[in-house]
């Protein structure tokens, strides 16, 4: 496996970015590495910290065959990659408000009184903005995708090298 990327200069990252279209089919990504990327990506900001995304990892040949007709412009990536991450929006994420905020309290990231105030405000906010939730979720999923790309970058197997397949 190549050396992990050590340069984290933003300009170098943005100007050096490439779209990979073909992967080395022999490269496998450990479940733990994918889980770490998803966990790191889930630190992406989301409106009211609602985390309105769900991630499905497709890595089996059967799963990729099922996915293939749905990724019509990315079939080569689907066929050759070690895994595909499917990021879905959860338009009912308000159902998890208490779980999300309780976890933040348990992790020591916020005091209980702040949680109580936030949860109360969020729950009164959701019914009137139901029509705008799809836009909010799309923006949050975009944040997650960007964070996933950056989380995977230092793990050497997500990089562009013109002379080699990844």
C-alpha positions in Angstrom: 0.0 0.0 0.0 1.4 3.5 -0.8 2.5 5.9 1.9 -0.4 7.8 3.5 -0.8 11.4 2.3 1.0 13.8 4.7 0.3 17.2 3.0 -2.8 18.8 4.4 -2.4 22.2 2.8 -5.9 23.3 1.7 -4.8 24.8 -1.6 -2.8 21.7 -2.5 -5.8 19.5 -1.6 -8.3 21.6 -3.7 -6.0 22.1 -6.7 -4.7 18.5 -6.6 -8.1 16.9 -6.5 -9.0 14.4 -9.2 -12.0 12.4 -10.1 -11.1 8.7 -10.0 -13.0 6.7 -12.6 -11.3 3.3 -12.3 -10.1 1.4 -9.3 -7.9 -1.6 -8.7 -10.4 -4.4 -8.2 -7.9 -6.3 -6.0 -7.9 -3.5 -3.3 -10.2 -4.3 -0.4 -11.0 -1.8 2.3 -11.4 -3.1 5.8 -14.8 -2.7 7.5 -13.1 -0.8 10.3 -11.6 1.7 7.9 -14.9 2.4 6.3 -16.5 2.7 9.7 -13.9 5.2 10.7 -14.4 7.3 7.6 -18.2 7.3 8.2 -17.8 8.2 11.8 -15.3 11.1 11.0 -17.6 12.3 8.1 -20.5 12.3 10.5 -18.8 15.1 12.4 -19.9 17.3 9.5 -22.1 20.2 10.6 -25.8 19.8 10.0 -28.7 22.1 10.7 -29.5 22.0 14.4 -27.1 19.0 14.6 -29.9 16.8 13.3 -27.6 14.6 11.3 -30.2 13.9 8.7 -28.3 11.3 6.8 -28.1 7.5 6.7 -25.2 5.7 5.1 -25.4 2.3 3.3 -22.1 0.6 2.5 -22.4 -1.7 -0.6 -19.3 -3.9 -1.1 -20.6 -7.3 -2.1 -20.8 -8.3 -5.8 -24.5 -9.0 -5.4 -25.1 -5.6 -3.8 -23.2 -3.9 -6.6 -25.2 -5.7 -9.2 -28.3 -4.5 -7.6 -26.9 -0.9 -7.4 -25.6 -0.8 -11.0 -28.8 0.3 -12.7 -29.2 3.2 -10.2 -25.7 4.6 -10.8 -26.0 4.9 -14.6 -23.2 7.5 -15.0 -20.9 5.7 -12.5 -21.1 2.1 -13.4 -17.3 1.8 -13.9 -16.7 3.1 -10.4 -19.4 0.8 -9.0 -17.9 -2.2 -10.8 -14.3 -1.6 -9.8 -14.4 0.1 -6.4 -14.0 -1.8 -3.1 -17.2 -0.3 -1.8 -19.9 2.3 -2.6 -21.2 4.6 0.0 -24.9 5.4 -0.5 -25.8 8.6 1.4 -29.5 9.1 2.0 -31.4 11.9 3.5 -33.7 11.3 6.5 -36.7 13.6 6.3 -37.9 12.4 9.7 -34.7 13.1 11.6 -36.6 15.1 14.2 -37.7 11.7 15.6 -34.1 11.3 16.8 -33.7 14.7 18.4 -33.6 13.4 22.0 -31.3 10.5 21.1 -28.9 12.8 19.4 -28.9 15.4 22.1 -28.8 12.8 24.9 -25.7 11.4 23.3 -24.1 14.8 23.3 -24.8 15.2 27.0 -23.4 11.7 27.8 -20.3 12.5 25.8 -19.8 15.7 27.9 -20.2 17.9 24.8 -23.2 19.9 26.3 -24.9 20.3 29.7 -28.4 18.9 30.2 -30.0 22.3 30.6 -28.7 23.4 27.2 -30.0 20.1 25.7 -33.4 20.7 27.1 -33.6 24.2 25.7 -32.3 23.1 22.3 -34.6 20.1 22.0 -37.6 22.3 22.9 -36.7 24.8 20.3 -36.1 22.2 17.6 -39.3 20.4 18.2 -41.3 23.6 17.8 -39.4 24.6 14.7 -39.9 21.4 12.7 -43.6 21.3 11.9 -43.7 24.8 10.2 -40.6 24.1 8.1 -41.5 20.6 6.9 -41.5 21.8 3.2 -37.9 23.1 3.5 -36.5 19.9 5.1 -35.5 18.4 1.8 -33.2 21.3 1.0 -31.8 21.2 4.5 -31.1 17.5 4.2 -29.5 17.9 0.8 -27.1 20.5 2.2 -26.3 18.3 5.1 -25.6 15.3 2.9 -23.3 17.4 0.8 -21.4 18.3 4.0 -21.2 14.6 4.9 -19.9 13.7 1.4 -17.1 16.4 1.6 -16.1 15.2 5.0 -16.1 11.6 3.9 -13.7 12.5 1.0 -11.4 14.3 3.4 -11.6 11.5 6.0 -10.6 9.0 3.4 -7.8 11.1 1.9 -5.1 10.3 4.4 -5.9 6.6 4.0 -3.6 6.2 1.0 -6.1 4.2 -1.1 -8.2 7.3 -2.0 -5.8 9.2 -4.2 -5.1 9.9 -7.8 -2.0 8.6 -9.5 -2.2 9.0 -13.3 0.1 6.0 -13.9 -1.8 3.5 -11.7 -5.3 2.4 -11.0 -6.4 2.9 -7.4 
